[in-house]
């Protein structure tokens, strides 16, 4: 049986790794490991998801700082400069 990493496109794995790093970095702003997730990067927009609106509002309050920090700290990993953040409520991120 083949290794799963050999069957998935490397660009998908790289994007998933970047999203995981950003999710782990968001703990700085939300003070919780399971409250806010980096869901996707579409064009120059970072999509952040949270389980409920209180966690989403907490991340929304730090939107400018998050943009600035992500663009400066993860400049080498990102292929584009993030210019906007979209916020979404997600049902169950552990599925």
HUTAUR-V75082 format. One record per residue. N is the residue number from 1. SS is DSSP state (H for helix, E for strand, L for the rest). OMEGA is omega in degrees with one decimal (none if undefined). NEAR is the number of other ideal C-beta (glycine too) atoms within 10 Angstrom. Layout:
{{N,SS,OMEGA,NEAR} {N,SS,OMEGA,NEAR}}
This chain:
{{1,L,-177.2,4} {2,L,174.7,6} {3,L,-176.4,7} {4,H,-179.4,8} {5,H,177.4,8} {6,H,-179.3,7} {7,H,-179.4,8} {8,L,178.7,11} {9,L,-175.5,8} {10,H,179.9,9} {11,H,177.3,9} {12,H,178.5,9} {13,H,178.8,12} {14,H,179.4,12} {15,H,178.1,15} {16,H,178.4,11} {17,H,177.6,11} {18,H,179.5,17} {19,H,177.6,17} {20,H,178.5,12} {21,H,178.3,15} {22,H,177.8,24} {23,H,178.7,18} {24,H,178.7,11} {25,H,-178.1,15} {26,L,176.9,24} {27,H,178.1,13} {28,H,-176.9,11} {29,H,-174.2,17} {30,H,178.7,18} {31,L,178.2,10} {32,L,-179.5,13} {33,L,-172.7,10} {34,L,-177.1,13} {35,L,-176.4,18} {36,E,-175.3,27} {37,E,169.8,21} {38,E,-173.2,21} {39,E,-175.3,19} {40,E,170.4,14} {41,E,-178.9,18} {42,E,-174.4,11} {43,L,179.9,8} {44,L,-175.6,11} {45,E,174.6,13} {46,E,179.0,22} {47,E,177.0,17} {48,E,179.4,24} {49,E,177.1,20} {50,E,-176.6,25} {51,L,178.9,18} {52,L,-173.2,10} {53,H,179.3,11} {54,H,176.1,9} {55,H,178.2,21} {56,H,178.9,20} {57,H,177.7,11} {58,H,177.6,17} {59,H,180.0,20} {60,H,179.0,15} {61,H,-179.1,11} {62,L,-173.5,17} {63,H,-178.2,14} {64,H,179.6,9} {65,H,178.4,11} {66,H,178.3,24} {67,H,-177.9,16} {68,H,-178.5,12} {69,H,-178.3,16} {70,H,179.5,23} {71,H,-179.3,15} {72,H,-175.6,8} {73,H,-176.0,13} {74,L,-179.2,14} {75,L,-177.8,9} {76,L,-177.3,5} {77,L,-175.7,13} {78,L,177.1,16} {79,L,179.0,9} {80,L,175.1,11} {81,L,179.8,10} {82,L,-178.0,18} {83,L,-174.9,11} {84,E,175.3,12} {85,E,172.3,18} {86,E,-178.9,12} {87,E,-179.2,18} {88,E,170.7,12} {89,E,179.2,11} {90,L,-174.7,16} {91,L,-178.2,7} {92,L,-175.6,6} {93,L,-176.4,13} {94,L,179.0,5} {95,L,none,5}}
